[in-house]
């Protein structure tokens, strides 16, 4: 029991040391990031964008690719928020940024782009469903009568029985 307690004690001290070292080693742009966070909290996205415009070139110059990626994506998200939250505009902007970004940044930016595409799809799922329904070919109906319900329906407006359920709808 004492061995396990001793182990837990050492793990606790190691974590405390790690957190202390991490917080004491402040980055060169931590003040700017704090200003960005404060501007966002106060509802000032244009101010945050102006500060991010300072962070991006400095991070790229220092080859702090993770920080530059975070700043670029946050800037695009804030710009999209100002313009009404249109995901398609954010996607187009991120695609142009990916083309201009250094190679180490591209995989992460492409993953974020994939996430934004998925969000766009989820928000506009009904549009895609509507397009799918309109693109289906209407079945040929016997006797020139119009089919009421599309595939699987009868010319008289009632749906025929479903082969899966075995009952009429």
DSSP file (Angstrom, degrees, kcal/mol; ACC not computed):
  #  RESIDUE AA STRUCTURE BP1 BP2  ACC     N-H-->O    O-->H-N    N-H-->O    O-->H-N    TCO  KAPPA ALPHA  PHI   PSI    X-CA   Y-CA   Z-CA
    1    1 A X     >        0   0    0      0, 0.0     4,-2.2     0, 0.0     5,-0.2   0.000 360.0 360.0 360.0 -39.1    0.0    0.0    0.0
    2    2 A X  H  >  +     0   0    0      1,-0.2     4,-2.4     2,-0.2     5,-0.2   0.843 360.0  55.4 -69.7 -31.1    2.8    2.4    0.8
    3    3 A X  H  > S+     0   0    0      2,-0.2     4,-2.1     1,-0.2    -1,-0.2   0.907 109.6  45.8 -65.4 -41.5    4.5    1.7   -2.5
    4    4 A X  H  > S+     0   0    0      2,-0.2     4,-2.3     1,-0.2    -2,-0.2   0.909 113.4  48.9 -68.4 -41.4    1.3    2.6   -4.4
    5    5 A X  H  X S+     0   0    0     -4,-2.2     4,-2.1     1,-0.2    -2,-0.2   0.883 110.8  51.3 -64.3 -38.4    0.8    5.8   -2.3
    6    6 A X  H  X S+     0   0    0     -4,-2.4     4,-2.1     2,-0.2    -1,-0.2   0.898 109.4  50.5 -64.5 -40.8    4.5    6.7   -2.9
    7    7 A X  H  X S+     0   0    0     -4,-2.1     4,-2.3     2,-0.2    -2,-0.2   0.916 110.6  48.5 -62.6 -44.7    4.0    6.2   -6.7
    8    8 A X  H  X S+     0   0    0     -4,-2.3     4,-2.4     1,-0.2    -1,-0.2   0.885 109.5  53.9 -63.4 -38.4    0.9    8.4   -6.7
    9    9 A X  H  X S+     0   0    0     -4,-2.1     4,-2.1     2,-0.2    -1,-0.2   0.918 109.8  46.6 -62.2 -44.5    2.8   11.0   -4.7
   10   10 A X  H  X S+     0   0    0     -4,-2.1     4,-2.4     2,-0.2    -2,-0.2   0.884 111.3  51.3 -67.0 -38.9    5.6   11.1   -7.3
   11   11 A X  H  X S+     0   0    0     -4,-2.3     4,-2.4     2,-0.2    -1,-0.2   0.913 109.4  51.4 -63.5 -41.4    3.2   11.3  -10.2
   12   12 A X  H  X S+     0   0    0     -4,-2.4     4,-2.2     1,-0.2    -2,-0.2   0.913 111.1  47.0 -60.4 -44.4    1.5   14.2   -8.5
   13   13 A X  H  X S+     0   0    0     -4,-2.1     4,-2.5     2,-0.2    -1,-0.2   0.886 111.0  52.0 -65.9 -38.5    4.8   16.1   -8.0
   14   14 A X  H  X S+     0   0    0     -4,-2.4     4,-2.5     2,-0.2    -2,-0.2   0.915 110.6  47.8 -64.5 -42.0    5.8   15.4  -11.6
   15   15 A X  H  X S+     0   0    0     -4,-2.4     4,-2.6     2,-0.2     5,-0.2   0.909 111.4  50.5 -64.7 -41.4    2.5   16.8  -12.9
   16   16 A X  H  X S+     0   0    0     -4,-2.2     4,-2.4     2,-0.2    -2,-0.2   0.915 111.7  48.0 -61.7 -43.3    2.9   19.9  -10.6
   17   17 A X  H  X S+     0   0    0     -4,-2.5     4,-2.7     2,-0.2     5,-0.2   0.911 111.5  50.3 -62.9 -43.1    6.4   20.4  -12.0
   18   18 A X  H  X S+     0   0    0     -4,-2.5     4,-2.4     1,-0.2    -2,-0.2   0.918 112.1  46.6 -62.6 -44.4    5.2   20.0  -15.6
   19   19 A X  H  X S+     0   0    0     -4,-2.6     4,-2.4     2,-0.2     5,-0.2   0.899 112.9  50.4 -65.0 -40.4    2.4   22.5  -15.1
   20   20 A X  H  X S+     0   0    0     -4,-2.4     4,-2.0    -5,-0.2    -2,-0.2   0.927 112.8  45.3 -64.1 -45.4    4.7   25.0  -13.4
   21   21 A X  H  X S+     0   0    0     -4,-2.7     4,-1.5     1,-0.2    -2,-0.2   0.903 113.1  51.6 -64.5 -40.7    7.3   24.8  -16.1
   22   22 A X  H  < S+     0   0    0     -4,-2.4    -2,-0.2    -5,-0.2    -1,-0.2   0.902 113.8  42.4 -64.5 -42.6    4.6   25.1  -18.8
   23   23 A X  H  < S+     0   0    0     -4,-2.4    -1,-0.2     1,-0.2    -2,-0.2   0.809 113.2  52.2 -77.0 -28.7    3.0   28.2  -17.3
   24   24 A X  H  < S+     0   0    0     -4,-2.0     2,-1.5    -5,-0.2    -1,-0.2   0.756  95.4  72.5 -78.5 -22.8    6.4   29.9  -16.5
   25   25 A X  S  < S-     0   0    0     -4,-1.5    -1,-0.2    -5,-0.2     2,-0.1  -0.548  75.0-176.6 -91.2  71.3    7.6   29.4  -20.1
   26   26 A X        -     0   0    0     -2,-1.5    -3,-0.1    -3,-0.1    -2,-0.0  -0.437  22.9-120.1 -71.3 140.5    5.4   32.0  -21.6
   27   27 A X    >   -     0   0    0     -2,-0.1     3,-1.2     1,-0.1     4,-0.3  -0.274  23.9-106.8 -76.7 166.9    5.5   32.4  -25.4
   28   28 A X  T 3  S+     0   0    0      1,-0.2     3,-0.2     2,-0.1     4,-0.1   0.698 118.2  40.8 -69.0 -18.1    6.6   35.6  -27.1
   29   29 A X  T 3> S+     0   0    0      1,-0.1     4,-2.2     2,-0.1    -1,-0.2   0.142  76.6 111.1-116.9  20.0    3.0   36.3  -28.2
   30   30 A X  H <> S+     0   0    0     -3,-1.2     4,-2.4     1,-0.2     5,-0.2   0.879  78.6  54.0 -62.3 -37.8    1.0   35.3  -25.1
   31   31 A X  H  > S+     0   0    0     -4,-0.3     4,-2.0     1,-0.2    -1,-0.2   0.913 108.6  49.5 -62.5 -41.2    0.1   39.0  -24.5
   32   32 A X  H  > S+     0   0    0      1,-0.2     4,-2.2     2,-0.2    -2,-0.2   0.907 110.1  50.3 -64.6 -40.7   -1.3   39.3  -28.0
   33   33 A X  H  X S+     0   0    0     -4,-2.2     4,-2.5     1,-0.2    -1,-0.2   0.889 108.8  52.2 -65.1 -37.5   -3.3   36.1  -27.5
   34   34 A X  H  X S+     0   0    0     -4,-2.4     4,-2.4     1,-0.2    -1,-0.2   0.886 108.8  50.9 -63.4 -37.6   -4.7   37.4  -24.3
   35   35 A X  H  X S+     0   0    0     -4,-2.0     4,-2.5     2,-0.2    -2,-0.2   0.888 109.0  51.2 -65.5 -38.5   -5.7   40.6  -26.1
   36   36 A X  H  X S+     0   0    0     -4,-2.2     4,-2.3     2,-0.2    -2,-0.2   0.943 111.3  47.5 -62.2 -47.4   -7.5   38.4  -28.8
   37   37 A X  H  X S+     0   0    0     -4,-2.5     4,-2.4     1,-0.2    -2,-0.2   0.907 112.6  49.0 -61.2 -42.1   -9.4   36.5  -26.1
   38   38 A X  H  X S+     0   0    0     -4,-2.4     4,-2.1     2,-0.2    -1,-0.2   0.909 110.3  50.8 -64.4 -41.5  -10.4   39.7  -24.3
   39   39 A X  H  <>S+     0   0    0     -4,-2.5     5,-3.2     1,-0.2     4,-0.3   0.899 111.4  48.0 -63.8 -39.8  -11.6   41.3  -27.6
   40   40 A X  H ><5S+     0   0    0     -4,-2.3     3,-1.2     3,-0.2    -1,-0.2   0.912 110.6  51.3 -66.5 -42.1  -13.7   38.2  -28.4
   41   41 A X  H 3<5S+     0   0    0     -4,-2.4    -2,-0.2     1,-0.3    -1,-0.2   0.861 110.3  49.3 -62.7 -35.4  -15.2   38.2  -24.8
   42   42 A X  T 3<5S-     0   0    0     -4,-2.1    -1,-0.3    -5,-0.2    -2,-0.2   0.484 120.3-110.4 -83.0  -1.8  -16.1   41.9  -25.2
   43   43 A X  T < 5S+     0   0    0     -3,-1.2     2,-0.5    -4,-0.3    -3,-0.2   0.858  76.1 132.5  77.9  36.0  -17.7   41.2  -28.6
   44   44 A X     >< +     0   0    0     -5,-3.2     4,-1.9     1,-0.1     3,-0.2  -0.666  17.9 162.7-118.6  74.6  -15.1   43.0  -30.7
   45   45 A X  H  > S+     0   0    0     -2,-0.5     4,-2.4     1,-0.2    -1,-0.1   0.831  74.3  56.4 -66.3 -31.2  -14.2   40.7  -33.5
   46   46 A X  H  > S+     0   0    0      2,-0.2     4,-2.1     1,-0.2    -1,-0.2   0.888 107.5  49.0 -67.8 -36.7  -12.6   43.4  -35.7
   47   47 A X  H  > S+     0   0    0     -3,-0.2     4,-1.9     2,-0.2    -1,-0.2   0.912 111.1  50.2 -65.0 -42.5  -10.2   44.2  -32.9
   48   48 A X  H  X S+     0   0    0     -4,-1.9     4,-2.5     1,-0.2    -2,-0.2   0.898 109.4  51.5 -62.3 -40.1   -9.4   40.5  -32.5
   49   49 A X  H  X S+     0   0    0     -4,-2.4     4,-2.1     1,-0.2    -1,-0.2   0.902 107.2  53.1 -64.1 -40.9   -8.8   40.2  -36.2
   50   50 A X  H  X S+     0   0    0     -4,-2.1     4,-0.6     1,-0.2    -1,-0.2   0.896 111.5  45.8 -61.9 -39.6   -6.4   43.2  -36.1
   51   51 A X  H >X S+     0   0    0     -4,-1.9     4,-1.7     1,-0.2     3,-1.0   0.892 110.0  53.7 -70.3 -39.0   -4.4   41.6  -33.4
   52   52 A X  H 3X S+     0   0    0     -4,-2.5     4,-2.6     1,-0.3    -2,-0.2   0.846 100.6  61.6 -63.3 -32.4   -4.4   38.2  -35.2
   53   53 A X  H 3X S+     0   0    0     -4,-2.1     4,-0.7     1,-0.2    -1,-0.3   0.759 106.4  46.6 -64.5 -23.1   -3.0   40.1  -38.2
   54   54 A X  H <X S+     0   0    0     -3,-1.0     4,-1.1    -4,-0.6    -2,-0.2   0.840 112.7  49.3 -80.8 -37.4    0.0   40.9  -36.0
   55   55 A X  H  X S+     0   0    0     -4,-1.7     4,-2.8     1,-0.2     5,-0.3   0.904 101.8  61.9 -70.3 -42.3    0.3   37.3  -34.7
   56   56 A X  H  X S+     0   0    0     -4,-2.6     4,-2.4     1,-0.2     5,-0.2   0.922 106.0  41.2 -58.3 -54.2    0.3   35.5  -38.1
   57   57 A X  H  X S+     0   0    0     -4,-0.7     4,-2.3     1,-0.2    -1,-0.2   0.886 116.4  50.8 -64.5 -34.7    3.4   37.0  -39.7
   58   58 A X  H  X S+     0   0    0     -4,-1.1     4,-2.2     2,-0.2    -1,-0.2   0.926 111.8  46.9 -65.2 -43.1    5.4   36.8  -36.5
   59   59 A X  H  <>S+     0   0    0     -4,-2.8     5,-2.9     1,-0.2     4,-0.4   0.896 112.9  49.1 -66.8 -39.4    4.4   33.1  -36.0
   60   60 A X  H ><5S+     0   0    0     -4,-2.4     3,-0.8    -5,-0.3    -1,-0.2   0.896 110.7  50.7 -65.5 -38.8    5.3   32.3  -39.6
   61   61 A X  H 3<5S+     0   0    0     -4,-2.3    -2,-0.2     1,-0.2    -1,-0.2   0.888 113.0  45.2 -65.2 -38.8    8.6   34.1  -39.3
   62   62 A X  T 3<5S-     0   0    0     -4,-2.2    -1,-0.2    -5,-0.2    -2,-0.2   0.463 112.6-122.0 -81.0  -0.8    9.4   32.1  -36.1
   63   63 A X  T < 5 +     0   0    0     -3,-0.8     2,-1.5    -4,-0.4    -3,-0.2   0.833  59.8 152.0  57.3  36.2    8.2   28.9  -37.8
   64   64 A X     >< +     0   0    0     -5,-2.9     4,-2.4     1,-0.2    -1,-0.2  -0.660  15.6 171.8 -89.8  77.1    5.6   28.4  -35.1
   65   65 A X  H  >  +     0   0    0     -2,-1.5     4,-2.5     1,-0.2    -1,-0.2   0.842  69.2  52.9 -64.6 -37.3    3.4   26.6  -37.5
   66   66 A X  H  > S+     0   0    0      2,-0.2     4,-2.3     1,-0.2    -1,-0.2   0.923 112.3  45.7 -64.1 -42.8    0.8   25.4  -34.9
   67   67 A X  H  > S+     0   0    0      2,-0.2     4,-2.4     1,-0.2    -2,-0.2   0.894 112.9  49.9 -67.4 -40.3    0.4   29.0  -33.6
   68   68 A X  H  X S+     0   0    0     -4,-2.4     4,-2.6     2,-0.2     5,-0.2   0.901 110.7  50.2 -65.0 -40.5    0.1   30.4  -37.2
   69   69 A X  H  X S+     0   0    0     -4,-2.5     4,-2.5     2,-0.2     5,-0.3   0.930 111.2  48.7 -62.4 -45.8   -2.5   27.8  -38.1
   70   70 A X  H  X S+     0   0    0     -4,-2.3     4,-2.2     1,-0.2    -2,-0.2   0.917 113.3  47.2 -60.1 -44.3   -4.5   28.6  -35.0
   71   71 A X  H  X S+     0   0    0     -4,-2.4     4,-2.3     2,-0.2    -2,-0.2   0.906 112.7  48.5 -66.4 -42.6   -4.3   32.3  -35.8
   72   72 A X  H  X S+     0   0    0     -4,-2.6     4,-2.4     2,-0.2    -2,-0.2   0.940 114.6  44.6 -63.8 -47.4   -5.3   31.9  -39.4
   73   73 A X  H  X S+     0   0    0     -4,-2.5     4,-2.3     1,-0.2    -1,-0.2   0.884 113.5  50.0 -67.3 -37.5   -8.3   29.7  -38.7
   74   74 A X  H  X S+     0   0    0     -4,-2.2     4,-2.4    -5,-0.3    -1,-0.2   0.899 110.4  51.1 -66.8 -39.0   -9.5   31.9  -35.9
   75   75 A X  H  X S+     0   0    0     -4,-2.3     4,-2.7     2,-0.2    -2,-0.2   0.931 110.9  47.7 -62.4 -46.0   -9.2   34.9  -38.1
   76   76 A X  H  X S+     0   0    0     -4,-2.4     4,-2.4     1,-0.2    -2,-0.2   0.898 111.6  50.9 -62.8 -40.6  -11.2   33.3  -40.9
   77   77 A X  H  X S+     0   0    0     -4,-2.3     4,-2.0     2,-0.2    -1,-0.2   0.904 111.5  47.4 -64.5 -41.1  -13.8   32.2  -38.3
   78   78 A X  H  X S+     0   0    0     -4,-2.4     4,-2.2     2,-0.2    -2,-0.2   0.906 111.5  50.5 -67.2 -41.3  -14.2   35.7  -36.9
   79   79 A X  H  X S+     0   0    0     -4,-2.7     4,-1.8     1,-0.2    -2,-0.2   0.905 111.1  49.4 -62.0 -40.4  -14.4   37.2  -40.4
   80   80 A X  H  <>S+     0   0    0     -4,-2.4     5,-3.5     1,-0.2     6,-0.6   0.871 108.6  53.3 -64.9 -36.3  -17.1   34.7  -41.3
   81   81 A X  H ><5S+     0   0    0     -4,-2.0     3,-1.2     3,-0.2    -2,-0.2   0.891 107.9  50.3 -65.1 -40.2  -18.9   35.6  -38.0
   82   82 A X  H 3<5S+     0   0    0     -4,-2.2    -1,-0.2     1,-0.3    -2,-0.2   0.883 109.1  52.2 -64.3 -38.4  -18.9   39.3  -39.0
   83   83 A X  T 3<5S-     0   0    0     -4,-1.8    -1,-0.3    -5,-0.2    -2,-0.2   0.170 134.8 -80.2 -89.5  19.4  -20.3   38.5  -42.4
   84   84 A X  T < 5 -     0   0    0     -3,-1.2    -3,-0.2     1,-0.2    -2,-0.1   0.539  66.5 -81.0 101.0   7.0  -23.2   36.5  -41.1
   85   85 A X      < +     0   0    0     -5,-3.5     2,-0.7     1,-0.2    -4,-0.2   0.801  65.6 171.4  72.7  29.6  -21.7   33.1  -40.4
   86   86 A X    >>  -     0   0    0     -6,-0.6     4,-1.4     1,-0.2     3,-0.5  -0.637  20.5-160.9 -77.6 114.7  -21.7   31.8  -44.0
   87   87 A X  H 3> S+     0   0    0     -2,-0.7     4,-2.5     1,-0.2     5,-0.2   0.847  85.9  62.1 -65.0 -35.0  -19.8   28.6  -43.9
   88   88 A X  H 3> S+     0   0    0      1,-0.2     4,-1.9     2,-0.2    -1,-0.2   0.853 103.8  49.0 -64.2 -32.9  -19.2   28.6  -47.7
   89   89 A X  H <> S+     0   0    0     -3,-0.5     4,-2.3     2,-0.2    -1,-0.2   0.895 111.0  49.8 -71.0 -39.3  -17.2   31.8  -47.5
   90   90 A X  H  X S+     0   0    0     -4,-1.4     4,-2.4     2,-0.2    -2,-0.2   0.892 109.9  51.9 -63.9 -39.0  -15.1   30.5  -44.6
   91   91 A X  H  X S+     0   0    0     -4,-2.5     4,-2.2     2,-0.2    -2,-0.2   0.923 109.6  48.5 -64.1 -44.6  -14.4   27.4  -46.6
   92   92 A X  H  X S+     0   0    0     -4,-1.9     4,-1.9     1,-0.2    -2,-0.2   0.917 112.5  48.9 -63.2 -43.1  -13.3   29.3  -49.7
   93   93 A X  H  X S+     0   0    0     -4,-2.3     4,-2.1     1,-0.2    -1,-0.2   0.912 111.0  49.3 -63.4 -42.1  -11.0   31.5  -47.6
   94   94 A X  H  X S+     0   0    0     -4,-2.4     4,-2.4     1,-0.2    -1,-0.2   0.885 107.4  55.3 -66.8 -36.5   -9.4   28.6  -45.8
   95   95 A X  H  X S+     0   0    0     -4,-2.2     4,-1.7     1,-0.2    -1,-0.2   0.907 109.2  47.0 -62.0 -40.5   -8.8   26.9  -49.2
   96   96 A X  H  X S+     0   0    0     -4,-1.9     4,-1.3     1,-0.2    -1,-0.2   0.878 111.6  51.2 -68.6 -36.0   -6.9   29.9  -50.4
   97   97 A X  H  X S+     0   0    0     -4,-2.1     4,-1.2     1,-0.2    -2,-0.2   0.869 106.7  54.4 -67.1 -35.5   -4.9   30.1  -47.2
   98   98 A X  H  < S+     0   0    0     -4,-2.4     3,-0.4     1,-0.2    -1,-0.2   0.904 105.2  53.5 -63.8 -40.3   -4.0   26.4  -47.5
   99   99 A X  H  < S+     0   0    0     -4,-1.7    -1,-0.2     1,-0.2    -2,-0.2   0.845 115.8  39.4 -62.3 -33.3   -2.6   27.1  -51.0
  100  100 A X  H  < S+     0   0    0     -4,-1.3    -1,-0.2    -5,-0.1    -2,-0.2   0.573  96.5 102.9 -92.3 -10.9   -0.4   29.8  -49.6
  101  101 A X  S  < S-     0   0    0     -4,-1.2     5,-0.1    -3,-0.4    -3,-0.0  -0.339  79.8-100.6 -76.8 152.6    0.6   28.0  -46.4
  102  102 A X    >>  -     0   0    0      1,-0.1     3,-1.5    -2,-0.1     4,-0.9  -0.336  40.3-105.0 -64.6 154.8    3.9   26.3  -45.7
  103  103 A X  H >> S+     0   0    0      1,-0.3     3,-0.7     2,-0.2     4,-0.6   0.833 116.2  59.2 -55.2 -40.2    3.9   22.5  -46.1
  104  104 A X  H 34 S+     0   0    0      1,-0.2     4,-0.4     2,-0.1    -1,-0.3   0.767 107.4  49.0 -63.9 -20.8    4.0   21.7  -42.3
  105  105 A X  H <> S+     0   0    0     -3,-1.5     4,-2.1     1,-0.1    -1,-0.2   0.714  91.6  80.1 -87.3 -21.7    0.8   23.6  -41.8
  106  106 A X  H <X S+     0   0    0     -4,-0.9     4,-2.7    -3,-0.7     5,-0.2   0.870  85.7  53.7 -61.8 -44.4   -1.2   22.1  -44.6
  107  107 A X  H  X S+     0   0    0     -4,-0.6     4,-1.8     1,-0.2    -1,-0.2   0.916 113.0  43.4 -59.7 -42.1   -2.3   18.8  -43.0
  108  108 A X  H  > S+     0   0    0     -4,-0.4     4,-2.2    -3,-0.2    -1,-0.2   0.918 114.6  49.9 -68.4 -42.0   -3.8   20.4  -40.0
  109  109 A X  H  X S+     0   0    0     -4,-2.1     4,-2.4     1,-0.2    -2,-0.2   0.869 109.7  51.7 -64.7 -35.7   -5.5   23.1  -42.1
  110  110 A X  H  X S+     0   0    0     -4,-2.7     4,-2.3     2,-0.2    -1,-0.2   0.858 108.0  52.1 -68.7 -34.2   -6.9   20.4  -44.4
  111  111 A X  H  X S+     0   0    0     -4,-1.8     4,-1.9    -5,-0.2    -2,-0.2   0.904 110.8  47.3 -66.5 -40.4   -8.3   18.6  -41.4
  112  112 A X  H  X S+     0   0    0     -4,-2.2     4,-2.4     2,-0.2    -2,-0.2   0.901 110.7  52.8 -65.5 -40.4  -10.0   21.8  -40.2
  113  113 A X  H  X S+     0   0    0     -4,-2.4     4,-2.5     1,-0.2    -2,-0.2   0.903 107.4  51.4 -61.1 -41.5  -11.3   22.3  -43.7
  114  114 A X  H  X S+     0   0    0     -4,-2.3     4,-2.3     1,-0.2    -1,-0.2   0.897 109.3  50.6 -62.4 -39.9  -12.8   18.9  -43.7
  115  115 A X  H  X S+     0   0    0     -4,-1.9     4,-2.4     2,-0.2    -2,-0.2   0.909 110.4  49.0 -63.9 -41.7  -14.5   19.7  -40.4
  116  116 A X  H  X S+     0   0    0     -4,-2.4     4,-2.4     2,-0.2    -2,-0.2   0.881 109.5  52.2 -67.0 -37.4  -15.9   22.9  -41.9
  117  117 A X  H  X S+     0   0    0     -4,-2.5     4,-2.6     2,-0.2    -1,-0.2   0.923 109.6  49.7 -61.5 -42.8  -17.2   21.0  -44.9
  118  118 A X  H  X S+     0   0    0     -4,-2.3     4,-2.6     1,-0.2    -2,-0.2   0.911 110.4  49.5 -63.6 -42.0  -18.9   18.5  -42.6
  119  119 A X  H  X S+     0   0    0     -4,-2.4     4,-2.3     2,-0.2    -1,-0.2   0.915 110.7  50.7 -61.5 -42.3  -20.5   21.3  -40.6
  120  120 A X  H  X S+     0   0    0     -4,-2.4     4,-1.7     1,-0.2    -2,-0.2   0.914 110.8  49.0 -61.0 -43.5  -21.7   22.9  -43.9
  121  121 A X  H  < S+     0   0    0     -4,-2.6    -2,-0.2     1,-0.2    -1,-0.2   0.927 111.3  48.9 -62.9 -44.2  -23.2   19.6  -45.0
  122  122 A X  H >< S+     0   0    0     -4,-2.6     3,-0.7     1,-0.2     4,-0.2   0.877 112.5  48.0 -64.9 -36.8  -25.0   19.1  -41.7
  123  123 A X  H 3< S+     0   0    0     -4,-2.3    -1,-0.2     1,-0.2    -2,-0.2   0.787 121.9  35.5 -72.3 -27.0  -26.4   22.6  -41.8
  124  124 A X  T >X S+     0   0    0     -4,-1.7     4,-1.7    -5,-0.2     3,-0.6   0.032  76.9 120.9-116.9  25.9  -27.6   22.2  -45.4
  125  125 A X  H <> S+     0   0    0     -3,-0.7     4,-2.4     1,-0.3     5,-0.2   0.885  73.0  57.9 -57.5 -40.7  -28.6   18.6  -45.4
  126  126 A X  H 3> S+     0   0    0      1,-0.2     4,-2.2     2,-0.2    -1,-0.3   0.849 103.8  53.4 -61.2 -34.1  -32.1   19.4  -46.4
  127  127 A X  H <> S+     0   0    0     -3,-0.6     4,-2.4     2,-0.2    -1,-0.2   0.918 109.1  47.7 -65.7 -43.0  -30.8   21.2  -49.5
  128  128 A X  H  X S+     0   0    0     -4,-1.7     4,-2.2     1,-0.2    -2,-0.2   0.891 111.7  50.4 -66.1 -38.3  -28.9   18.1  -50.6
  129  129 A X  H  X S+     0   0    0     -4,-2.4     4,-2.3     2,-0.2    -1,-0.2   0.904 110.0  50.7 -64.0 -40.6  -31.9   15.9  -49.9
  130  130 A X  H  X S+     0   0    0     -4,-2.2     4,-2.1     1,-0.2    -2,-0.2   0.913 110.5  48.8 -64.2 -43.0  -34.0   18.2  -52.0
  131  131 A X  H  X S+     0   0    0     -4,-2.4     4,-1.8     1,-0.2    -1,-0.2   0.895 110.0  52.7 -62.9 -39.5  -31.5   18.1  -54.9
  132  132 A X  H  X S+     0   0    0     -4,-2.2     4,-0.9     1,-0.2    -2,-0.2   0.920 109.4  48.3 -63.2 -44.1  -31.4   14.3  -54.7
  133  133 A X  H  < S+     0   0    0     -4,-2.3     3,-0.5     1,-0.2    -1,-0.2   0.894 112.9  48.0 -64.0 -39.4  -35.2   14.0  -54.9
  134  134 A X  H  < S+     0   0    0     -4,-2.1    -1,-0.2     1,-0.2    -2,-0.2   0.797 108.3  54.9 -72.4 -27.2  -35.3   16.4  -57.9
  135  135 A X  H  < S+     0   0    0     -4,-1.8    -1,-0.2    -5,-0.2    -2,-0.2   0.664  84.8 101.3 -83.0 -14.6  -32.5   14.6  -59.7
  136  136 A X  S  < S-     0   0    0     -4,-0.9     2,-0.3    -3,-0.5    -3,-0.0  -0.415  80.5-113.6 -68.3 144.4  -34.2   11.2  -59.6
  137  137 A X        -     0   0    0     -2,-0.1     2,-0.2     1,-0.1    14,-0.1  -0.613  27.9-120.1 -78.7 136.3  -35.9   10.1  -62.8
  138  138 A X        -     0   0    0     -2,-0.3     2,-0.1     1,-0.1    -1,-0.1  -0.552  33.3-110.8 -73.3 139.2  -39.7    9.9  -62.6
  139  139 A X        -     0   0    0     -2,-0.2     2,-0.4     1,-0.1     8,-0.3  -0.371  30.6-106.2 -71.5 149.9  -40.9    6.4  -63.4
  140  140 A X        -     0   0    0     -2,-0.1     2,-0.3     6,-0.1    -1,-0.1  -0.629  37.9-148.6 -75.4 128.8  -42.9    5.8  -66.5
  141  141 A X    >   -     0   0    0     -2,-0.4     3,-1.0     4,-0.2     2,-0.2  -0.759  16.2-109.7-104.1 147.9  -46.5    5.3  -65.7
  142  142 A X  G >  S+     0   0    0     -2,-0.3     3,-0.9     1,-0.2    -1,-0.0  -0.520  96.7  13.2 -76.0 136.8  -48.9    3.1  -67.6
  143  143 A X  G 3  S-     0   0    0      1,-0.2    -1,-0.2    -2,-0.2     3,-0.1   0.622 121.6 -75.7  77.8  14.7  -51.6    4.9  -69.7
  144  144 A X  G <  S+     0   0    0     -3,-1.0    -1,-0.2     1,-0.3     2,-0.2   0.558  88.8 144.8  75.9   6.9  -50.1    8.4  -69.5
  145  145 A X    <   -     0   0    0     -3,-0.9     2,-0.3     1,-0.1    -1,-0.3  -0.523  53.1-114.2 -76.9 146.2  -51.2    8.9  -65.9
  146  146 A X        -     0   0    0     -2,-0.2     2,-0.4     9,-0.1    -1,-0.1  -0.597  24.8-123.7 -79.9 139.5  -48.9   10.9  -63.7
  147  147 A X        -     0   0    0     -2,-0.3     8,-0.2    -8,-0.3     4,-0.1  -0.702  18.0-157.2 -82.7 131.7  -47.3    9.0  -60.8
  148  148 A X  S    S+     0   0    0      6,-0.8    -1,-0.1    -2,-0.4     7,-0.1   0.885  81.5  26.3 -79.4 -40.0  -48.1   10.7  -57.5
  149  149 A X  S    S-     0   0    0      1,-0.4     2,-0.2     5,-0.4    -1,-0.2   0.332  96.8-124.1-115.0   9.4  -45.3    9.6  -55.3
  150  150 A X  S >  S+     0   0    0      4,-0.1     3,-1.7   -11,-0.1    -1,-0.4  -0.521  74.0  16.3  84.6-154.3  -42.4    8.7  -57.4
  151  151 A X  T 3  S+     0   0    0      1,-0.3     3,-0.1    -2,-0.2   -13,-0.0  -0.271 130.0  17.2 -59.6 134.5  -40.7    5.3  -57.4
  152  152 A X  T 3  S+     0   0    0      1,-0.3     8,-1.5     7,-0.1     2,-0.3   0.464  99.4 114.3  87.1   1.8  -42.7    2.6  -55.8
  153  153 A X  B <   -A  159   0A   0     -3,-1.7    -1,-0.3     6,-0.2     6,-0.2  -0.685  63.4-120.8-105.0 160.7  -46.0    4.4  -56.0
  154  154 A X    >   -     0   0    0      4,-2.0     3,-1.6    -2,-0.3    -6,-0.8  -0.591  26.3-112.3 -94.0 160.0  -49.1    3.5  -58.0
  155  155 A X  T 3  S+     0   0    0      1,-0.3    -9,-0.1    -2,-0.2    -1,-0.1   0.630 113.1  65.3 -65.6 -11.7  -50.6    5.8  -60.6
  156  156 A X  T 3  S-     0   0    0      2,-0.2    -1,-0.3   -11,-0.1     3,-0.1   0.345 117.7-104.9 -96.1   6.8  -53.7    6.2  -58.3
  157  157 A X  S <  S+     0   0    0     -3,-1.6     2,-0.3     1,-0.3    -2,-0.1   0.230  86.3 111.3  94.5 -15.0  -51.8    8.0  -55.6
  158  158 A X        -     0   0    0     -5,-0.0    -4,-2.0     1,-0.0    -1,-0.3  -0.727  69.4-119.3 -91.6 143.5  -51.6    5.1  -53.0
  159  159 A X  B     -A  153   0A   0     -2,-0.3    10,-0.4    -6,-0.2    -6,-0.2  -0.574  25.8-123.1 -79.3 142.2  -48.2    3.6  -52.4
  160  160 A X        -     0   0    0     -8,-1.5     9,-0.3    -2,-0.3     7,-0.1  -0.302  45.8 -72.9 -75.3 169.1  -47.8    0.0  -53.1
  161  161 A X        -     0   0    0      7,-0.1     2,-0.3     1,-0.1     7,-0.2  -0.359  50.0-117.2 -67.7 143.9  -46.6   -2.4  -50.4
  162  162 A X     >  -     0   0    0      5,-1.6     4,-2.4     1,-0.1     5,-0.3  -0.635   9.4-141.4 -81.4 133.5  -43.0   -2.1  -49.4
  163  163 A X  T  4 S+     0   0    0     -2,-0.3    -1,-0.1     1,-0.2    -2,-0.1   0.766 100.9  51.7 -66.3 -22.5  -40.9   -5.2  -50.0
  164  164 A X  T  4 S+     0   0    0      1,-0.1    -1,-0.2     3,-0.1    -3,-0.0   0.924 119.7  29.1 -79.9 -44.7  -39.1   -4.6  -46.7
  165  165 A X  T  4 S-     0   0    0      2,-0.2    -2,-0.2     1,-0.0    -1,-0.1   0.792  89.8-140.0 -91.2 -27.1  -42.0   -4.2  -44.4
  166  166 A X     <  +     0   0    0     -4,-2.4     2,-0.3     1,-0.3    -3,-0.1   0.646  69.4  92.0  78.0  14.9  -44.6   -6.4  -46.2
  167  167 A X  S    S-     0   0    0     -5,-0.3    -5,-1.6    -7,-0.1    -1,-0.3  -0.923  80.2 -97.4-137.1 163.5  -47.4   -4.0  -45.5
  168  168 A X              0   0    0     -2,-0.3    -7,-0.1    -7,-0.2    -8,-0.1  -0.457 360.0 360.0 -77.4 151.6  -49.1   -1.1  -47.2
  169  169 A X              0   0    0    -10,-0.4    -1,-0.1    -9,-0.3    -9,-0.1   0.416 360.0 360.0 -98.0 360.0  -48.2    2.4  -46.3
